[in-house]
């Protein structure tokens, strides 16, 4: 696979917020939480988790690049 840079932190914030929102939505509505409260909780969770998910992506990309080098694959070609 071609080497690439990790996604920007803003992308991780957006994706993590969306995942948190979807995860909290059903439970929050069952518990009677306001929609705005659910959105606020999702934003807080997304912002808190984004640095960790970006760091994980960086490690996975490094491991992928190392595995390509060990396999003898040309990084410019699949």
PDB file of N, CA, C and O in Angstrom:
ATOM      1  N   UNK A   1       0.844  -1.184   0.000  1.00  0.00           N
ATOM      2  CA  UNK A   1       0.000   0.000   0.000  1.00  0.00           C
ATOM      3  C   UNK A   1       0.883   1.239   0.000  1.00  0.00           C
ATOM      4  O   UNK A   1       2.000   1.239   0.517  1.00  0.00           O
ATOM      5  N   UNK A   2       0.352   2.270  -0.587  1.00  0.00           N
ATOM      6  CA  UNK A   2       1.105   3.513  -0.630  1.00  0.00           C
ATOM      7  C   UNK A   2       1.149   4.140   0.757  1.00  0.00           C
ATOM      8  O   UNK A   2       0.139   4.162   1.459  1.00  0.00           O
ATOM      9  N   UNK A   3       2.314   4.651   1.159  1.00  0.00           N
ATOM     10  CA  UNK A   3       2.372   5.336   2.457  1.00  0.00           C
ATOM     11  C   UNK A   3       1.551   6.626   2.396  1.00  0.00           C
ATOM     12  O   UNK A   3       1.461   7.273   1.353  1.00  0.00           O
ATOM     13  N   UNK A   4       0.967   6.979   3.516  1.00  0.00           N
ATOM     14  CA  UNK A   4       0.196   8.219   3.585  1.00  0.00           C
ATOM     15  C   UNK A   4       0.297   8.800   4.975  1.00  0.00           C
ATOM     16  O   UNK A   4       0.661   8.121   5.935  1.00  0.00           O
ATOM     17  N   UNK A   5      -0.029  10.054   5.057  1.00  0.00           N
ATOM     18  CA  UNK A   5      -0.044  10.752   6.338  1.00  0.00           C
ATOM     19  C   UNK A   5      -1.335  10.410   7.077  1.00  0.00           C
ATOM     20  O   UNK A   5      -2.343  10.099   6.442  1.00  0.00           O
ATOM     21  N   UNK A   6      -1.320  10.462   8.411  1.00  0.00           N
ATOM     22  CA  UNK A   6      -2.566  10.243   9.159  1.00  0.00           C
ATOM     23  C   UNK A   6      -3.557  11.387   8.902  1.00  0.00           C
ATOM     24  O   UNK A   6      -3.174  12.497   8.534  1.00  0.00           O
ATOM     25  N   UNK A   7      -4.821  11.082   9.105  1.00  0.00           N
ATOM     26  CA  UNK A   7      -5.851  12.104   8.935  1.00  0.00           C
ATOM     27  C   UNK A   7      -5.650  13.210   9.974  1.00  0.00           C
ATOM     28  O   UNK A   7      -5.103  12.963  11.049  1.00  0.00           O
ATOM     29  N   UNK A   8      -6.094  14.430   9.651  1.00  0.00           N
ATOM     30  CA  UNK A   8      -5.956  15.517  10.624  1.00  0.00           C
ATOM     31  C   UNK A   8      -6.819  15.270  11.868  1.00  0.00           C
ATOM     32  O   UNK A   8      -7.790  14.515  11.833  1.00  0.00           O
ATOM     33  N   UNK A   9      -6.442  15.917  12.942  1.00  0.00           N
ATOM     34  CA  UNK A   9      -7.159  15.761  14.208  1.00  0.00           C
ATOM     35  C   UNK A   9      -8.627  16.156  14.065  1.00  0.00           C
ATOM     36  O   UNK A   9      -9.493  15.556  14.701  1.00  0.00           O
ATOM     37  N   UNK A  10      -8.912  17.149  13.243  1.00  0.00           N
ATOM     38  CA  UNK A  10     -10.308  17.578  13.059  1.00  0.00           C
ATOM     39  C   UNK A  10     -11.164  16.453  12.475  1.00  0.00           C
ATOM     40  O   UNK A  10     -12.340  16.328  12.816  1.00  0.00           O
ATOM     41  N   UNK A  11     -10.585  15.646  11.607  1.00  0.00           N
ATOM     42  CA  UNK A  11     -11.313  14.501  11.051  1.00  0.00           C
ATOM     43  C   UNK A  11     -11.626  13.494  12.143  1.00  0.00           C
ATOM     44  O   UNK A  11     -12.725  12.943  12.189  1.00  0.00           O
ATOM     45  N   UNK A  12     -10.660  13.254  13.023  1.00  0.00           N
ATOM     46  CA  UNK A  12     -10.879  12.325  14.128  1.00  0.00           C
ATOM     47  C   UNK A  12     -11.944  12.848  15.081  1.00  0.00           C
ATOM     48  O   UNK A  12     -12.762  12.078  15.584  1.00  0.00           O
ATOM     49  N   UNK A  13     -11.939  14.152  15.330  1.00  0.00           N
ATOM     50  CA  UNK A  13     -12.970  14.739  16.198  1.00  0.00           C
ATOM     51  C   UNK A  13     -14.352  14.522  15.580  1.00  0.00           C
ATOM     52  O   UNK A  13     -15.288  14.126  16.274  1.00  0.00           O
ATOM     53  N   UNK A  14     -14.478  14.780  14.291  1.00  0.00           N
ATOM     54  CA  UNK A  14     -15.782  14.641  13.626  1.00  0.00           C
ATOM     55  C   UNK A  14     -16.268  13.191  13.644  1.00  0.00           C
ATOM     56  O   UNK A  14     -17.428  12.929  13.960  1.00  0.00           O
ATOM     57  N   UNK A  15     -15.395  12.262  13.310  1.00  0.00           N
ATOM     58  CA  UNK A  15     -15.790  10.850  13.263  1.00  0.00           C
ATOM     59  C   UNK A  15     -16.085  10.330  14.667  1.00  0.00           C
ATOM     60  O   UNK A  15     -17.082   9.639  14.875  1.00  0.00           O
ATOM     61  N   UNK A  16     -15.236  10.653  15.622  1.00  0.00           N
ATOM     62  CA  UNK A  16     -15.458  10.181  16.992  1.00  0.00           C
ATOM     63  C   UNK A  16     -16.739  10.763  17.576  1.00  0.00           C
ATOM     64  O   UNK A  16     -17.451  10.077  18.309  1.00  0.00           O
ATOM     65  N   UNK A  17     -17.040  12.018  17.259  1.00  0.00           N
ATOM     66  CA  UNK A  17     -18.278  12.638  17.731  1.00  0.00           C
ATOM     67  C   UNK A  17     -19.490  11.944  17.119  1.00  0.00           C
ATOM     68  O   UNK A  17     -20.476  11.689  17.812  1.00  0.00           O
ATOM     69  N   UNK A  18     -19.423  11.639  15.832  1.00  0.00           N
ATOM     70  CA  UNK A  18     -20.543  10.960  15.175  1.00  0.00           C
ATOM     71  C   UNK A  18     -20.765   9.569  15.755  1.00  0.00           C
ATOM     72  O   UNK A  18     -21.904   9.167  15.993  1.00  0.00           O
ATOM     73  N   UNK A  19     -19.686   8.839  15.980  1.00  0.00           N
ATOM     74  CA  UNK A  19     -19.807   7.488  16.555  1.00  0.00           C
ATOM     75  C   UNK A  19     -20.364   7.566  17.974  1.00  0.00           C
ATOM     76  O   UNK A  19     -21.235   6.778  18.343  1.00  0.00           O
ATOM     77  N   UNK A  20     -19.869   8.508  18.766  1.00  0.00           N
ATOM     78  CA  UNK A  20     -20.374   8.667  20.128  1.00  0.00           C
ATOM     79  C   UNK A  20     -21.855   9.050  20.114  1.00  0.00           C
ATOM     80  O   UNK A  20     -22.637   8.542  20.917  1.00  0.00           O
ATOM     81  N   UNK A  21     -22.233   9.936  19.211  1.00  0.00           N
ATOM     82  CA  UNK A  21     -23.628  10.347  19.105  1.00  0.00           C
ATOM     83  C   UNK A  21     -24.526   9.146  18.816  1.00  0.00           C
ATOM     84  O   UNK A  21     -25.550   8.954  19.470  1.00  0.00           O
ATOM     85  N   UNK A  22     -24.135   8.352  17.842  1.00  0.00           N
ATOM     86  CA  UNK A  22     -24.945   7.184  17.491  1.00  0.00           C
ATOM     87  C   UNK A  22     -24.985   6.167  18.624  1.00  0.00           C
ATOM     88  O   UNK A  22     -26.006   5.514  18.840  1.00  0.00           O
ATOM     89  N   UNK A  23     -23.883   6.032  19.342  1.00  0.00           N
ATOM     90  CA  UNK A  23     -23.848   5.096  20.462  1.00  0.00           C
ATOM     91  C   UNK A  23     -24.693   5.534  21.645  1.00  0.00           C
ATOM     92  O   UNK A  23     -25.238   4.703  22.371  1.00  0.00           O
ATOM     93  N   UNK A  24     -24.797   6.831  21.834  1.00  0.00           N
ATOM     94  CA  UNK A  24     -25.516   7.375  22.988  1.00  0.00           C
ATOM     95  C   UNK A  24     -26.994   7.624  22.669  1.00  0.00           C
ATOM     96  O   UNK A  24     -27.823   7.680  23.578  1.00  0.00           O
ATOM     97  N   UNK A  25     -27.319   7.771  21.403  1.00  0.00           N
ATOM     98  CA  UNK A  25     -28.647   8.224  20.992  1.00  0.00           C
ATOM     99  C   UNK A  25     -29.786   7.374  21.559  1.00  0.00           C
ATOM    100  O   UNK A  25     -30.685   7.910  22.208  1.00  0.00           O
ATOM    101  N   UNK A  26     -29.763   6.089  21.331  1.00  0.00           N
ATOM    102  CA  UNK A  26     -30.878   5.231  21.748  1.00  0.00           C
ATOM    103  C   UNK A  26     -31.005   5.207  23.267  1.00  0.00           C
ATOM    104  O   UNK A  26     -32.093   5.378  23.818  1.00  0.00           O
ATOM    105  N   UNK A  27     -29.877   4.991  23.927  1.00  0.00           N
ATOM    106  CA  UNK A  27     -29.905   4.924  25.398  1.00  0.00           C
ATOM    107  C   UNK A  27     -30.339   6.265  25.983  1.00  0.00           C
ATOM    108  O   UNK A  27     -31.124   6.319  26.930  1.00  0.00           O
ATOM    109  N   UNK A  28     -29.819   7.340  25.410  1.00  0.00           N
ATOM    110  CA  UNK A  28     -30.183   8.667  25.907  1.00  0.00           C
ATOM    111  C   UNK A  28     -31.660   8.960  25.749  1.00  0.00           C
ATOM    112  O   UNK A  28     -32.281   9.521  26.651  1.00  0.00           O
ATOM    113  N   UNK A  29     -32.228   8.589  24.620  1.00  0.00           N
ATOM    114  CA  UNK A  29     -33.655   8.827  24.410  1.00  0.00           C
ATOM    115  C   UNK A  29     -34.506   7.943  25.316  1.00  0.00           C
ATOM    116  O   UNK A  29     -35.548   8.379  25.805  1.00  0.00           O
ATOM    117  N   UNK A  30     -34.071   6.707  25.542  1.00  0.00           N
ATOM    118  CA  UNK A  30     -34.799   5.830  26.462  1.00  0.00           C
ATOM    119  C   UNK A  30     -34.777   6.408  27.873  1.00  0.00           C
ATOM    120  O   UNK A  30     -35.773   6.345  28.593  1.00  0.00           O
ATOM    121  N   UNK A  31     -33.631   6.973  28.265  1.00  0.00           N
ATOM    122  CA  UNK A  31     -33.515   7.564  29.604  1.00  0.00           C
ATOM    123  C   UNK A  31     -34.186   8.935  29.693  1.00  0.00           C
ATOM    124  O   UNK A  31     -34.259   9.518  30.775  1.00  0.00           O
ATOM    125  N   UNK A  32     -34.669   9.446  28.580  1.00  0.00           N
ATOM    126  CA  UNK A  32     -35.387  10.720  28.597  1.00  0.00           C
ATOM    127  C   UNK A  32     -34.487  11.940  28.521  1.00  0.00           C
ATOM    128  O   UNK A  32     -34.905  13.037  28.893  1.00  0.00           O
ATOM    129  N   UNK A  33     -33.259  11.772  28.048  1.00  0.00           N
ATOM    130  CA  UNK A  33     -32.369  12.925  27.918  1.00  0.00           C
ATOM    131  C   UNK A  33     -32.801  13.787  26.734  1.00  0.00           C
ATOM    132  O   UNK A  33     -33.327  13.288  25.739  1.00  0.00           O
ATOM    133  N   UNK A  34     -32.572  15.061  26.864  1.00  0.00           N
ATOM    134  CA  UNK A  34     -32.857  15.994  25.788  1.00  0.00           C
ATOM    135  C   UNK A  34     -31.911  15.726  24.620  1.00  0.00           C
ATOM    136  O   UNK A  34     -30.775  15.293  24.819  1.00  0.00           O
ATOM    137  N   UNK A  35     -32.385  15.985  23.403  1.00  0.00           N
ATOM    138  CA  UNK A  35     -31.561  15.805  22.213  1.00  0.00           C
ATOM    139  C   UNK A  35     -30.295  16.656  22.290  1.00  0.00           C
ATOM    140  O   UNK A  35     -29.218  16.202  21.904  1.00  0.00           O
ATOM    141  N   UNK A  36     -30.421  17.887  22.787  1.00  0.00           N
ATOM    142  CA  UNK A  36     -29.255  18.773  22.910  1.00  0.00           C
ATOM    143  C   UNK A  36     -28.246  18.247  23.928  1.00  0.00           C
ATOM    144  O   UNK A  36     -27.040  18.413  23.750  1.00  0.00           O
ATOM    145  N   UNK A  37     -28.730  17.620  24.981  1.00  0.00           N
ATOM    146  CA  UNK A  37     -27.823  17.021  25.973  1.00  0.00           C
ATOM    147  C   UNK A  37     -27.057  15.868  25.334  1.00  0.00           C
ATOM    148  O   UNK A  37     -25.859  15.709  25.566  1.00  0.00           O
ATOM    149  N   UNK A  38     -27.747  15.069  24.535  1.00  0.00           N
ATOM    150  CA  UNK A  38     -27.096  13.950  23.849  1.00  0.00           C
ATOM    151  C   UNK A  38     -26.025  14.477  22.892  1.00  0.00           C
ATOM    152  O   UNK A  38     -24.927  13.923  22.823  1.00  0.00           O
ATOM    153  N   UNK A  39     -26.338  15.534  22.161  1.00  0.00           N
ATOM    154  CA  UNK A  39     -25.361  16.132  21.243  1.00  0.00           C
ATOM    155  C   UNK A  39     -24.168  16.675  22.016  1.00  0.00           C
ATOM    156  O   UNK A  39     -23.028  16.479  21.594  1.00  0.00           O
ATOM    157  N   UNK A  40     -24.399  17.347  23.128  1.00  0.00           N
ATOM    158  CA  UNK A  40     -23.314  17.903  23.927  1.00  0.00           C
ATOM    159  C   UNK A  40     -22.406  16.796  24.468  1.00  0.00           C
ATOM    160  O   UNK A  40     -21.182  16.923  24.427  1.00  0.00           O
ATOM    161  N   UNK A  41     -22.994  15.726  24.967  1.00  0.00           N
ATOM    162  CA  UNK A  41     -22.202  14.605  25.473  1.00  0.00           C
ATOM    163  C   UNK A  41     -21.377  13.989  24.349  1.00  0.00           C
ATOM    164  O   UNK A  41     -20.208  13.657  24.550  1.00  0.00           O
ATOM    165  N   UNK A  42     -21.967  13.835  23.181  1.00  0.00           N
ATOM    166  CA  UNK A  42     -21.252  13.264  22.034  1.00  0.00           C
ATOM    167  C   UNK A  42     -20.069  14.140  21.629  1.00  0.00           C
ATOM    168  O   UNK A  42     -18.998  13.622  21.312  1.00  0.00           O
ATOM    169  N   UNK A  43     -20.251  15.456  21.636  1.00  0.00           N
ATOM    170  CA  UNK A  43     -19.160  16.365  21.284  1.00  0.00           C
ATOM    171  C   UNK A  43     -18.033  16.258  22.301  1.00  0.00           C
ATOM    172  O   UNK A  43     -16.861  16.207  21.927  1.00  0.00           O
ATOM    173  N   UNK A  44     -18.376  16.224  23.568  1.00  0.00           N
ATOM    174  CA  UNK A  44     -17.351  16.104  24.614  1.00  0.00           C
ATOM    175  C   UNK A  44     -16.582  14.795  24.472  1.00  0.00           C
ATOM    176  O   UNK A  44     -15.354  14.779  24.550  1.00  0.00           O
ATOM    177  N   UNK A  45     -17.306  13.703  24.265  1.00  0.00           N
ATOM    178  CA  UNK A  45     -16.652  12.400  24.099  1.00  0.00           C
ATOM    179  C   UNK A  45     -15.775  12.404  22.850  1.00  0.00           C
ATOM    180  O   UNK A  45     -14.650  11.906  22.890  1.00  0.00           O
ATOM    181  N   UNK A  46     -16.270  12.955  21.744  1.00  0.00           N
ATOM    182  CA  UNK A  46     -15.501  12.998  20.500  1.00  0.00           C
ATOM    183  C   UNK A  46     -14.219  13.786  20.630  1.00  0.00           C
ATOM    184  O   UNK A  46     -13.172  13.363  20.139  1.00  0.00           O
ATOM    185  N   UNK A  47     -14.294  14.933  21.290  1.00  0.00           N
ATOM    186  CA  UNK A  47     -13.098  15.764  21.477  1.00  0.00           C
ATOM    187  C   UNK A  47     -12.094  15.067  22.398  1.00  0.00           C
ATOM    188  O   UNK A  47     -10.886  15.157  22.180  1.00  0.00           O
ATOM    189  N   UNK A  48     -12.581  14.384  23.412  1.00  0.00           N
ATOM    190  CA  UNK A  48     -11.683  13.693  24.346  1.00  0.00           C
ATOM    191  C   UNK A  48     -11.005  12.470  23.715  1.00  0.00           C
ATOM    192  O   UNK A  48      -9.850  12.174  24.021  1.00  0.00           O
ATOM    193  N   UNK A  49     -11.718  11.769  22.842  1.00  0.00           N
ATOM    194  CA  UNK A  49     -11.165  10.545  22.253  1.00  0.00           C
ATOM    195  C   UNK A  49     -10.319  10.787  21.014  1.00  0.00           C
ATOM    196  O   UNK A  49      -9.506   9.930  20.666  1.00  0.00           O
ATOM    197  N   UNK A  50     -10.474  11.908  20.340  1.00  0.00           N
ATOM    198  CA  UNK A  50      -9.785  12.160  19.073  1.00  0.00           C
ATOM    199  C   UNK A  50      -8.263  12.017  19.157  1.00  0.00           C
ATOM    200  O   UNK A  50      -7.686  11.396  18.265  1.00  0.00           O
ATOM    201  N   UNK A  51      -7.581  12.552  20.170  1.00  0.00           N
ATOM    202  CA  UNK A  51      -6.120  12.372  20.206  1.00  0.00           C
ATOM    203  C   UNK A  51      -5.712  10.898  20.309  1.00  0.00           C
ATOM    204  O   UNK A  51      -4.688  10.496  19.756  1.00  0.00           O
ATOM    205  N   UNK A  52      -6.500  10.112  21.003  1.00  0.00           N
ATOM    206  CA  UNK A  52      -6.180   8.684  21.154  1.00  0.00           C
ATOM    207  C   UNK A  52      -6.400   7.927  19.844  1.00  0.00           C
ATOM    208  O   UNK A  52      -5.590   7.074  19.480  1.00  0.00           O
ATOM    209  N   UNK A  53      -7.488   8.230  19.135  1.00  0.00           N
ATOM    210  CA  UNK A  53      -7.733   7.525  17.885  1.00  0.00           C
ATOM    211  C   UNK A  53      -6.728   7.954  16.819  1.00  0.00           C
ATOM    212  O   UNK A  53      -6.352   7.143  15.972  1.00  0.00           O
ATOM    213  N   UNK A  54      -6.284   9.216  16.842  1.00  0.00           N
ATOM    214  CA  UNK A  54      -5.265   9.654  15.886  1.00  0.00           C
ATOM    215  C   UNK A  54      -3.944   8.969  16.188  1.00  0.00           C
ATOM    216  O   UNK A  54      -3.248   8.531  15.271  1.00  0.00           O
ATOM    217  N   UNK A  55      -3.594   8.874  17.455  1.00  0.00           N
ATOM    218  CA  UNK A  55      -2.356   8.189  17.838  1.00  0.00           C
ATOM    219  C   UNK A  55      -2.397   6.726  17.411  1.00  0.00           C
ATOM    220  O   UNK A  55      -1.387   6.178  16.970  1.00  0.00           O
ATOM    221  N   UNK A  56      -3.554   6.098  17.540  1.00  0.00           N
ATOM    222  CA  UNK A  56      -3.710   4.710  17.101  1.00  0.00           C
ATOM    223  C   UNK A  56      -3.527   4.611  15.595  1.00  0.00           C
ATOM    224  O   UNK A  56      -2.881   3.681  15.111  1.00  0.00           O
ATOM    225  N   UNK A  57      -4.082   5.552  14.851  1.00  0.00           N
ATOM    226  CA  UNK A  57      -3.904   5.539  13.401  1.00  0.00           C
ATOM    227  C   UNK A  57      -2.438   5.691  13.027  1.00  0.00           C
ATOM    228  O   UNK A  57      -1.957   5.006  12.124  1.00  0.00           O
ATOM    229  N   UNK A  58      -1.721   6.579  13.710  1.00  0.00           N
ATOM    230  CA  UNK A  58      -0.296   6.771  13.434  1.00  0.00           C
ATOM    231  C   UNK A  58       0.462   5.470  13.659  1.00  0.00           C
ATOM    232  O   UNK A  58       1.296   5.090  12.837  1.00  0.00           O
ATOM    233  N   UNK A  59       0.181   4.782  14.767  1.00  0.00           N
ATOM    234  CA  UNK A  59       0.853   3.500  15.050  1.00  0.00           C
ATOM    235  C   UNK A  59       0.517   2.453  14.001  1.00  0.00           C
ATOM    236  O   UNK A  59       1.396   1.705  13.573  1.00  0.00           O
ATOM    237  N   UNK A  60      -0.751   2.387  13.577  1.00  0.00           N
ATOM    238  CA  UNK A  60      -1.142   1.397  12.575  1.00  0.00           C
ATOM    239  C   UNK A  60      -0.511   1.684  11.222  1.00  0.00           C
ATOM    240  O   UNK A  60      -0.110   0.755  10.521  1.00  0.00           O
ATOM    241  N   UNK A  61      -0.416   2.948  10.843  1.00  0.00           N
ATOM    242  CA  UNK A  61       0.233   3.287   9.582  1.00  0.00           C
ATOM    243  C   UNK A  61       1.721   2.943   9.630  1.00  0.00           C
ATOM    244  O   UNK A  61       2.279   2.457   8.646  1.00  0.00           O
ATOM    245  N   UNK A  62       2.359   3.191  10.768  1.00  0.00           N
ATOM    246  CA  UNK A  62       3.778   2.843  10.911  1.00  0.00           C
ATOM    247  C   UNK A  62       3.966   1.335  10.835  1.00  0.00           C
ATOM    248  O   UNK A  62       4.908   0.856  10.204  1.00  0.00           O
ATOM    249  N   UNK A  63       3.074   0.583  11.475  1.00  0.00           N
ATOM    250  CA  UNK A  63       3.177  -0.877  11.442  1.00  0.00           C
ATOM    251  C   UNK A  63       2.944  -1.391  10.024  1.00  0.00           C
ATOM    252  O   UNK A  63       3.607  -2.334   9.592  1.00  0.00           O
ATOM    253  N   UNK A  64       2.018  -0.784   9.303  1.00  0.00           N
ATOM    254  CA  UNK A  64       1.745  -1.185   7.916  1.00  0.00           C
ATOM    255  C   UNK A  64       2.965  -0.919   7.039  1.00  0.00           C
ATOM    256  O   UNK A  64       3.334  -1.752   6.211  1.00  0.00           O
ATOM    257  N   UNK A  65       3.591   0.249   7.223  1.00  0.00           N
ATOM    258  CA  UNK A  65       4.776   0.578   6.437  1.00  0.00           C
ATOM    259  C   UNK A  65       5.924  -0.381   6.762  1.00  0.00           C
ATOM    260  O   UNK A  65       6.656  -0.803   5.867  1.00  0.00           O
ATOM    261  N   UNK A  66       6.079  -0.725   8.051  1.00  0.00           N
ATOM    262  CA  UNK A  66       7.123  -1.673   8.448  1.00  0.00           C
ATOM    263  C   UNK A  66       6.861  -3.052   7.864  1.00  0.00           C
ATOM    264  O   UNK A  66       7.795  -3.729   7.435  1.00  0.00           O
ATOM    265  N   UNK A  67       5.607  -3.474   7.841  1.00  0.00           N
ATOM    266  CA  UNK A  67       5.267  -4.777   7.292  1.00  0.00           C
ATOM    267  C   UNK A  67       5.536  -4.812   5.790  1.00  0.00           C
ATOM    268  O   UNK A  67       5.976  -5.836   5.267  1.00  0.00           O
ATOM    269  N   UNK A  68       5.277  -3.709   5.091  1.00  0.00           N
ATOM    270  CA  UNK A  68       5.565  -3.646   3.660  1.00  0.00           C
ATOM    271  C   UNK A  68       7.061  -3.762   3.409  1.00  0.00           C
ATOM    272  O   UNK A  68       7.478  -4.417   2.454  1.00  0.00           O
ATOM    273  N   UNK A  69       7.884  -3.126   4.264  1.00  0.00           N
ATOM    274  CA  UNK A  69       9.329  -3.202   4.103  1.00  0.00           C
ATOM    275  C   UNK A  69       9.840  -4.614   4.369  1.00  0.00           C
ATOM    276  O   UNK A  69      10.739  -5.083   3.671  1.00  0.00           O
ATOM    277  N   UNK A  70       9.282  -5.295   5.364  1.00  0.00           N
ATOM    278  CA  UNK A  70       9.697  -6.647   5.694  1.00  0.00           C
ATOM    279  C   UNK A  70       9.328  -7.608   4.580  1.00  0.00           C
ATOM    280  O   UNK A  70      10.094  -8.515   4.253  1.00  0.00           O
ATOM    281  N   UNK A  71       8.153  -7.409   3.998  1.00  0.00           N
ATOM    282  CA  UNK A  71       7.696  -8.275   2.898  1.00  0.00           C
ATOM    283  C   UNK A  71       8.460  -8.012   1.607  1.00  0.00           C
ATOM    284  O   UNK A  71       8.362  -8.783   0.653  1.00  0.00           O
ATOM    285  N   UNK A  72       9.205  -6.940   1.580  1.00  0.00           N
ATOM    286  CA  UNK A  72       9.951  -6.589   0.389  1.00  0.00           C
ATOM    287  C   UNK A  72       9.117  -5.921  -0.678  1.00  0.00           C
ATOM    288  O   UNK A  72       9.522  -5.825  -1.837  1.00  0.00           O
ATOM    289  N   UNK A  73       7.944  -5.457  -0.273  1.00  0.00           N
ATOM    290  CA  UNK A  73       7.053  -4.803  -1.230  1.00  0.00           C
ATOM    291  C   UNK A  73       7.599  -3.420  -1.565  1.00  0.00           C
ATOM    292  O   UNK A  73       8.168  -2.726  -0.723  1.00  0.00           O
ATOM    293  N   UNK A  74       7.407  -3.058  -2.796  1.00  0.00           N
ATOM    294  CA  UNK A  74       7.785  -1.725  -3.225  1.00  0.00           C
ATOM    295  C   UNK A  74       6.721  -0.758  -2.733  1.00  0.00           C
ATOM    296  O   UNK A  74       5.564  -0.893  -3.131  1.00  0.00           O
ATOM    297  N   UNK A  75       7.060   0.225  -1.875  1.00  0.00           N
ATOM    298  CA  UNK A  75       6.033   1.097  -1.313  1.00  0.00           C
ATOM    299  C   UNK A  75       5.282   1.904  -2.357  1.00  0.00           C
ATOM    300  O   UNK A  75       4.205   2.423  -2.066  1.00  0.00           O
ATOM    301  N   UNK A  76       5.819   2.024  -3.568  1.00  0.00           N
ATOM    302  CA  UNK A  76       5.146   2.801  -4.590  1.00  0.00           C
ATOM    303  C   UNK A  76       4.160   1.987  -5.411  1.00  0.00           C
ATOM    304  O   UNK A  76       3.385   2.552  -6.183  1.00  0.00           O
ATOM    305  N   UNK A  77       4.177   0.666  -5.256  1.00  0.00           N
ATOM    306  CA  UNK A  77       3.310  -0.195  -6.057  1.00  0.00           C
ATOM    307  C   UNK A  77       2.621  -1.214  -5.174  1.00  0.00           C
ATOM    308  O   UNK A  77       3.157  -1.655  -4.157  1.00  0.00           O
ATOM    309  N   UNK A  78       1.408  -1.578  -5.593  1.00  0.00           N
ATOM    310  CA  UNK A  78       0.682  -2.612  -4.832  1.00  0.00           C
ATOM    311  C   UNK A  78       0.936  -3.968  -5.409  1.00  0.00           C
ATOM    312  O   UNK A  78       0.412  -4.961  -4.905  1.00  0.00           O
TER     313      UNK A  78
END
